[in-house]
Amino acid sequence: MNLHFPSMAEPAGRTLGDEEVAALERVIRTGMLSSVWGTETRALEREIGELYGSRHAIACSSGTAALHLAVVAAAPNPGDEIITTPITDFGTVAPMLAQNAVPVFADVDPSDGNLDPDAVAAAIGPRTRAIMAVHLFGAPARVDELRALADEHGLALIEDCAQAWLAELPGGRLAGTVGEVGTLSLQQWKHITCGDGGLVITDDDRLARAMRLFADKGWDRAVGRSHESLGLNYRMTELQAAVARAQLAKLPGVVASRRRSAGELVKAIRGLDGIRLPRLDGHAWWLFPLVLPNGDAPELASHLQASGIPARAGYLREPLNRAPVWDGPIYGESRFPLDSVSAGEGPTAPCPEAERLVDRTLLVIDWNENYTDEHVRLIAEALAAYRRH
Ligand SMILES: *Cc1c(COP(=O)(O)O)cnc(C)c1O
């Protein structure tokens, strides 16, 4: 039972190798590490644009930076609301506050933790500016329904695909291509990595320009040393881009391998009492989630950990609508843009399904492209043993 489960934090659980080393050396020997003058970052953007069939891809320094660019593209006025899910990385939400927008959490579908379009519809109000969908753990969110809602109400739709590289929507379209903007992350724990890094994709020339300017201090390099809008420095370096390009070549293999082993596990544990399995369709398997409707996810997580299997209950300590951040000031001593939001609304709106998932019913097993049949067998056995005890 002492089989090692490779993790994303070590060579055995990553696809980092000679190609990435060679890419770094190639860049370092050019003497140019900045994407403003180098060629790697622009090449990465072209390759991502081709992969996703998007007119534009813009590289930046992190997935959170990419989400900030996406919020900038949605152009909320201060105090406008953006609806999103309370089960996600805080990087989905922080950029809303940074642009003085109010995050509004809508509840999720208890089968997969993704936004429930009916809950989103109920949360739309006169100040709503955008919907931010997250393809949680790699499972495709119901973005076609969210697209229809957004169109009906004149809202922007953003897709956070940080956990969902090559996740597929019905009909085989890639997650990230339905919203005005899709975002990707290259952080250490994602499918592919350059340590930190992010990308946005869009077909809209105007939004692409706004996001590119924001990522480079509002500076249109073609014009000269002149600043036409507010921006930060969210540039990716050539070193990050060179590693990301080598990683991108390996992405299809990474996702295919995760799909194969996840499919094997689903087959092996189908029919176990009290465990609801994830749907295979289009899933990119960043993690392998299970739902335990009876509420014993914490107990099962302890059982799996005791068998050496990397699993956790809940994913978050608390859903984001209950995060401590909402109790204190946002800037200095000010609660702006939340000062006119009442308790139990906006970022603290109750989301009973999300709360139950995080507190009791959601279990996530770390997943990895280097899992073998032996890893899958051990996980299946541990799950079956728990069900029998
Ligand atoms: C990782 C992640 C982010 C943030 O990406 P970083 O690259 O870590 O800034 C945002 N959203 C989701 C869903 C993520 O998993």
The ligand as an SDF file (V2000), in Angstrom:
LIG
                    3D

 15 15  0  0  0  0  0  0  0  0999 V2000
   -5.7380   29.1460   -9.8070 C   0  0  0  0  0  0  0  0  0  0  0  0
   -7.0280   29.8050  -10.0460 C   0  0  0  0  0  0  0  0  0  0  0  0
   -7.1320   31.1890  -10.2030 C   0  0  0  0  0  0  0  0  0  0  0  0
   -5.9850   32.1170   -9.9950 C   0  0  0  0  0  0  0  0  0  0  0  0
   -4.9060   31.8580  -10.8250 O   0  0  0  0  0  0  0  0  0  0  0  0
   -3.4380   32.3090  -10.3560 P   0  0  0  0  0  0  0  0  0  0  0  0
   -2.6210   32.0010  -11.5720 O   0  0  0  0  0  0  0  0  0  0  0  0
   -3.0900   31.4670   -9.1730 O   0  0  0  0  0  0  0  0  0  0  0  0
   -3.4900   33.7490  -10.0480 O   0  0  0  0  0  0  0  0  0  0  0  0
   -8.3690   31.7300  -10.4930 C   0  0  0  0  0  0  0  0  0  0  0  0
   -9.4550   30.9700  -10.6210 N   0  0  0  0  0  0  0  0  0  0  0  0
   -9.4040   29.6340  -10.4650 C   0  0  0  0  0  0  0  0  0  0  0  0
  -10.6590   28.8550  -10.6320 C   0  0  0  0  0  0  0  0  0  0  0  0
   -8.1950   29.0110  -10.1480 C   0  0  0  0  0  0  0  0  0  0  0  0
   -8.1610   27.6890   -9.9630 O   0  0  0  0  0  0  0  0  0  0  0  0
  1  2  1  0
  2  3  1  0
  2 14  2  0
  3  4  1  0
  3 10  2  0
  4  5  1  0
  5  6  1  0
  6  7  2  0
  6  8  1  0
  6  9  1  0
 10 11  1  0
 11 12  2  0
 12 13  1  0
 12 14  1  0
 14 15  1  0
M  END
$$$$
